[in-house]
């Protein structure tokens, strides 16, 4: 039996957590994996609402912006019960619901400003949960769209999350036009502000992002 973790911003496998087609994929693919006997954990942000009536599992303590953060991992009930699927949400006060489907924010002056913050917190909390073994010994981590992509950044560059290199990763892009692009520096919603302790290799980071996007874009047409 393989043990999968799906990491996404949406999951229509639970109530009130869908804005578009990604929610459908994150609902349906785990069901197919479950049917063949493998186990799937699915984790999304709680958006300050989805953890209500959930079952508290553990605190997640980590560092961002040079300060201590604590998030909470909850197990929640799915719309339908499957023997090998477990649904989770991560709660933190800064991971707020937005005006788009009660999930995404549409910042009036800086694109992705608010969403960058909440998904950076979310991804770091997920990385901590993986490190702690909250989902068991994982074989595959499947990330969906830019909201989950910081996991790759953390496992590659952050010394606290070297353990994440042990499993395999799949990264699915559902909407190539929306990439969550933010500055490296000089902004509250920038990579350096949230990880000031890391030395960033800009050329490598930009090159990898371009290569991933180009490969996936070409795969649609070839």
QUIHUDA-V598493 format. One record per residue. N is the residue number from 0. RES is the residue in three letters. SS is DSSP state (alpha for helix, beta for strand, coil for the rest). PHI is phi in whole degrees, -180 to 180 (999 if undefined). D_FIRST is the distance of its C-alpha to the first C-alpha in Angstrom with 1 decimal. Layout:
N & RES & SS & PHI & D_FIRST
N & RES & SS & PHI & D_FIRST
//
This chain:
0 & UNK & coil & 999 & 0.0
1 & UNK & coil & -90 & 3.8
2 & UNK & beta & -117 & 6.6
3 & UNK & beta & -105 & 9.7
4 & UNK & beta & -125 & 13.3
5 & UNK & beta & -100 & 16.0
6 & UNK & beta & -123 & 19.5
7 & UNK & coil & -157 & 22.5
8 & UNK & coil & -89 & 26.0
9 & UNK & coil & -133 & 25.4
10 & UNK & coil & -157 & 23.0
11 & UNK & coil & -79 & 24.4
12 & UNK & coil & -73 & 21.6
13 & UNK & coil & -119 & 23.9
14 & UNK & coil & -75 & 27.7
15 & UNK & coil & 61 & 30.2
16 & UNK & coil & -140 & 28.0
17 & UNK & coil & -143 & 28.8
18 & UNK & coil & -119 & 31.5
19 & UNK & coil & -159 & 30.5
20 & UNK & alpha & -66 & 28.0
21 & UNK & alpha & -60 & 25.5
22 & UNK & alpha & -61 & 24.9
23 & UNK & alpha & -67 & 24.2
24 & UNK & alpha & -63 & 21.6
25 & UNK & alpha & -69 & 19.8
26 & UNK & alpha & -78 & 20.0
27 & UNK & alpha & -85 & 18.9
28 & UNK & alpha & -62 & 16.3
29 & UNK & alpha & -58 & 13.8
30 & UNK & alpha & -66 & 14.7
31 & UNK & alpha & -68 & 13.8
32 & UNK & alpha & -64 & 10.4
33 & UNK & alpha & -61 & 10.0
34 & UNK & alpha & -64 & 11.6
35 & UNK & coil & -93 & 9.1
36 & UNK & coil & 102 & 6.5
37 & UNK & coil & -87 & 4.9
38 & UNK & beta & -103 & 7.0
39 & UNK & beta & -132 & 10.3
40 & UNK & beta & -105 & 13.3
41 & UNK & beta & -123 & 16.6
42 & UNK & beta & -127 & 19.6
43 & UNK & beta & -136 & 23.2
44 & UNK & beta & -66 & 26.6
45 & UNK & coil & -84 & 28.4
46 & UNK & coil & 52 & 31.7
47 & UNK & coil & 58 & 33.5
48 & UNK & coil & -148 & 32.8
49 & UNK & coil & -76 & 29.2
50 & UNK & coil & -82 & 28.6
51 & UNK & coil & -61 & 31.4
52 & UNK & coil & 73 & 30.1
53 & UNK & coil & -80 & 26.7
54 & UNK & beta & -102 & 25.4
55 & UNK & beta & -64 & 26.1
56 & UNK & beta & -108 & 23.3
57 & UNK & beta & -168 & 24.9
58 & UNK & beta & -82 & 27.6
59 & UNK & beta & -123 & 26.9
60 & UNK & beta & -106 & 29.8
61 & UNK & beta & -156 & 30.5
62 & UNK & beta & -118 & 33.5
63 & UNK & beta & -143 & 34.9
64 & UNK & coil & 57 & 38.5
65 & UNK & coil & 75 & 39.3
66 & UNK & beta & -127 & 38.8
67 & UNK & beta & -85 & 36.3
68 & UNK & beta & -121 & 34.0
69 & UNK & beta & -134 & 32.0
70 & UNK & beta & -111 & 29.6
71 & UNK & beta & -128 & 27.7
72 & UNK & beta & -101 & 24.1
73 & UNK & beta & -122 & 23.9
74 & UNK & beta & -92 & 21.4
75 & UNK & beta & -126 & 22.9
76 & UNK & coil & -84 & 22.7
77 & UNK & coil & -81 & 21.5
78 & UNK & coil & -63 & 23.9
79 & UNK & coil & -129 & 21.6
80 & UNK & coil & -93 & 19.0
81 & UNK & coil & -126 & 15.4
82 & UNK & coil & -63 & 13.1
83 & UNK & coil & -115 & 10.2
84 & UNK & beta & -120 & 12.8
85 & UNK & beta & -126 & 15.0
86 & UNK & beta & -104 & 18.2
87 & UNK & beta & -134 & 20.3
88 & UNK & beta & -133 & 23.7
89 & UNK & beta & -114 & 25.6
90 & UNK & beta & -107 & 29.3
91 & UNK & coil & -152 & 32.1
92 & UNK & coil & -56 & 35.8
93 & UNK & coil & -85 & 36.1
94 & UNK & coil & -93 & 33.2
95 & UNK & coil & -94 & 35.5
96 & UNK & coil & -72 & 35.3
97 & UNK & coil & -103 & 37.2
98 & UNK & coil & -82 & 39.6
99 & UNK & beta & -96 & 37.4
100 & UNK & coil & 57 & 35.3
101 & UNK & coil & 60 & 35.4
102 & UNK & coil & -126 & 33.0
103 & UNK & beta & -94 & 34.7
104 & UNK & coil & -99 & 38.1
105 & UNK & coil & -121 & 40.8
106 & UNK & coil & -67 & 42.8
107 & UNK & coil & -70 & 46.5
108 & UNK & coil & -123 & 47.4
109 & UNK & coil & -124 & 44.4
110 & UNK & coil & -57 & 41.4
111 & UNK & coil & 68 & 38.1
112 & UNK & alpha & -57 & 39.8
113 & UNK & alpha & -71 & 38.4
114 & UNK & alpha & -66 & 35.0
115 & UNK & alpha & -57 & 34.6
116 & UNK & alpha & -62 & 35.3
117 & UNK & alpha & -70 & 32.9
118 & UNK & alpha & -80 & 30.0
119 & UNK & alpha & -67 & 30.8
120 & UNK & alpha & -63 & 30.6
121 & UNK & alpha & -58 & 27.4
122 & UNK & alpha & -64 & 25.6
123 & UNK & alpha & -68 & 26.9
124 & UNK & alpha & -64 & 25.7
125 & UNK & alpha & -63 & 22.2
126 & UNK & alpha & -59 & 22.4
127 & UNK & alpha & -66 & 23.6
128 & UNK & alpha & -64 & 20.8
129 & UNK & alpha & -63 & 18.2
130 & UNK & alpha & -59 & 20.4
131 & UNK & alpha & -75 & 20.7
132 & UNK & coil & 82 & 17.0
133 & UNK & coil & -65 & 17.6
134 & UNK & coil & -108 & 14.1
135 & UNK & coil & 80 & 12.3
136 & UNK & coil & -84 & 11.2
137 & UNK & coil & -84 & 10.6
138 & UNK & coil & -103 & 9.5
139 & UNK & beta & -138 & 11.6
140 & UNK & beta & -112 & 14.6
141 & UNK & beta & -111 & 16.3
142 & UNK & beta & -102 & 20.0
143 & UNK & beta & -125 & 22.5
144 & UNK & alpha & 59 & 26.2
145 & UNK & alpha & -65 & 28.5
146 & UNK & alpha & -60 & 27.8
147 & UNK & alpha & -106 & 24.5
148 & UNK & coil & -69 & 25.7
149 & UNK & alpha & -63 & 27.1
150 & UNK & alpha & -60 & 23.7
151 & UNK & alpha & -65 & 24.2
152 & UNK & alpha & -60 & 27.7
153 & UNK & alpha & -66 & 26.7
154 & UNK & alpha & -71 & 24.1
155 & UNK & alpha & -87 & 26.6
156 & UNK & alpha & -116 & 29.9
157 & UNK & coil & -94 & 29.5
158 & UNK & alpha & -64 & 29.7
159 & UNK & alpha & -76 & 28.1
160 & UNK & alpha & -124 & 24.8
161 & UNK & alpha & -64 & 24.2
162 & UNK & alpha & -60 & 20.9
163 & UNK & alpha & -70 & 19.6
164 & UNK & alpha & -76 & 20.0
165 & UNK & alpha & -76 & 17.0
166 & UNK & coil & -104 & 14.5
167 & UNK & beta & -88 & 14.9
168 & UNK & beta & -129 & 17.0
169 & UNK & beta & -125 & 17.8
170 & UNK & beta & -125 & 21.2
171 & UNK & beta & -105 & 22.5
172 & UNK & coil & -102 & 26.2
173 & UNK & coil & -94 & 27.3
174 & UNK & coil & -139 & 31.0
175 & UNK & coil & -67 & 32.4
176 & UNK & coil & -74 & 35.8
177 & UNK & coil & -111 & 34.6
178 & UNK & coil & -116 & 33.5
179 & UNK & coil & 64 & 34.5
180 & UNK & coil & -71 & 36.9
181 & UNK & coil & -135 & 38.7
182 & UNK & coil & -68 & 41.1
183 & UNK & coil & -74 & 40.2
184 & UNK & coil & -136 & 43.2
185 & UNK & coil & 60 & 46.1
186 & UNK & coil & -160 & 44.4
187 & UNK & coil & -60 & 42.7
188 & UNK & coil & -94 & 39.8
189 & UNK & coil & -129 & 39.4
190 & UNK & alpha & -61 & 36.8
191 & UNK & alpha & -65 & 39.3
192 & UNK & alpha & -64 & 40.3
193 & UNK & alpha & -88 & 36.8
194 & UNK & coil & -133 & 36.0
195 & UNK & coil & -66 & 39.5
196 & UNK & coil & -81 & 38.2
197 & UNK & coil & -99 & 36.5
198 & UNK & coil & -87 & 38.4
199 & UNK & coil & -98 & 37.6
200 & UNK & coil & -95 & 37.8
201 & UNK & alpha & -62 & 39.0
202 & UNK & alpha & -64 & 39.1
203 & UNK & alpha & -66 & 35.5
204 & UNK & alpha & -63 & 34.2
205 & UNK & alpha & -68 & 36.3
206 & UNK & alpha & -64 & 35.5
207 & UNK & alpha & -67 & 31.8
208 & UNK & alpha & -63 & 32.1
209 & UNK & alpha & -65 & 34.4
210 & UNK & alpha & -64 & 32.3
211 & UNK & alpha & -62 & 29.1
212 & UNK & alpha & -63 & 31.3
213 & UNK & alpha & -65 & 33.2
214 & UNK & alpha & -61 & 30.2
215 & UNK & alpha & -69 & 28.6
216 & UNK & alpha & -65 & 32.1
217 & UNK & alpha & -66 & 32.8
218 & UNK & alpha & -64 & 29.5
219 & UNK & alpha & -72 & 30.9
220 & UNK & alpha & -108 & 34.0
221 & UNK & coil & -89 & 33.2
//
